[in-house]
């Protein structure tokens, strides 16, 4: 009863505030209100006690983000994957469906429907997921991209053709119906076609798109890449930031801010300065969002430093993982539940959902389990490395556009961030950077692949000794000894962003970081890592005729596992990273030491690959 009263109260307040906001056209003011995590006051009657309510739900929808329908359907676990339900299209407008549900529950004592009743209701009022898209083939796709000329190994060249073909199967164009009748969809409308990750991830995802776009540019598909960037500009104008992904249940959290780096990749490929001039104000808008809403002050040796962290002050279970979030928190007090759910969303904003990186137990130590997630109490190395690189890119862009005052402003911000990263996150004794635990006011010196991201971002003083110390750190942690890449961590937590999984973007960042230094040994390690990763990907493709979102470092051609869902195939950023490495090292990479394909011979790889291609359609 409390849940129903609370949902009605908070949703009514949301509708009132959003109605006020649209009438007064004060979007910026309202988002600023929510962005700082200010909760409103509501009361519920339980033992005659009035309390402060939770923060706002993930979105305003009383079907997709909060309310009795969502709660009953997801807690009944009608579908193997909770995301299935919240990706379904409504057959009629929300008010009609809400009324039908109220009428149905009114006939049942207590208002709780049986699974059979819920299945009947869903079948009558919802259509299956995937109704938002229409057939689309990228107009700039061609069958012989120039990258093929860079690849010496014949087997890898055949494989690269297959990766290039996958862009067609992963392409999506959203129907105009999503724009004209948005109330019927959880899909967020975007004006240009997009390449999606694949599998259950049938919509765009923000940080995935950086590696997808890099792959598209290598595949000579700049128009498709440009359209994806324009989609993010569209979202920035609508929301004031880029949402986590293409569903309304993601619209109150973001992901690592890679948009400026997407534009950097596009500009380096096309030198389209007019595109840059037209849209650079939007890159500034995103940067300002992160500096206004996601910063924290850290004091070290008597000096204050400003760095960034992930903070999502949004309550309730994640709609796409509702049952898991509910089970995790059901035995907690209401205030503690809401706190944990906000922490889980903050972890989702990081892209690392989930990992022991975010675990801080009741004593403030970096240990525990998923219920100890405290993402908001961590200053992450990689987020600050990304923003460091964004500041460098923005300074460069403004020099290209001959706006020297703006360029100097970002150069100053870059200098300040480098100083903060070095003072707060760098550990001289270990020879690496580490996340900072705000509870204990000290670094978490456990190994995570993200520790090396400042090398990729060049977010440190120009000191050769830094590179040499990082190399020694990698050796001392023995993470170079794995045959299939760098593990995400050395912690076996059962979460997907931990051991034994290796993720494509982390491999690429480490390889690029090492390769761009002046160190001969770092360059050799970078190539060795690229060789291992390509061979692991190629071996898995031979066994399964598919590219996976993550891989297991402990076995040849073995996809990763753990976490909330089965490993997904497709896969956007995996394809992009493989193409980047083939583009960079293709004259030397081979498959000689890779495990032989068990399902396909090399001769038949092209044919067998079509199975994966059509499975994604």
Secondary structure, DSSP 8 states (H G I E B T S, - for coil): -HHHHHHHHHHHHHHHHHHHHHHHT-HHHHHHHHHTT--------BTTB-----S--SSS-TTTTSSHHHHHHHHTT-SSSHHHHHT-EESS-HHHHHHHHHHHHHTSGGG---HHHHHHHHHHHEE-TTTTEE----TT--SS-GGGGG---HHHHHHHHHHHHHHHHHEEEE-HHHHHTGGG-SB---SS-EE--BTTB-S-BTTHHHHHHHHHHHTT-HHHHHHHHHHHHHHHHHHSS--SBSBGGGTT------HHHHHHHHHHHH--HHHHHHHHHHHHHHHHHHHHHSEEEEEETTEEEEEE-------S--GGGHHHHHHHHTTS-HHHHHHHHHHHHHHHHHT--S-GGGB--TTS-S---GGGB-GGGEE-HHHHHHHHHHHHHHHHHHHHTT-HHHHHHHHHHHHHHHHHIIIIIEETTTTEE--EETTTTEE--S-BGGGGHHHHHT-S-S-HHHHHHHHHHHHHTTGGG-TT---SBS---SSTTSTTEEEHHHHHHHHHHHHTSS-HHHHHHHHHHHHHHHHHHHHHHHHHSS-BSEEETTSTT-B---SSS---BS-HHHHHHHHHHHHHHTTT---TTS---SS--TTTHHHHHHHHHHHT-
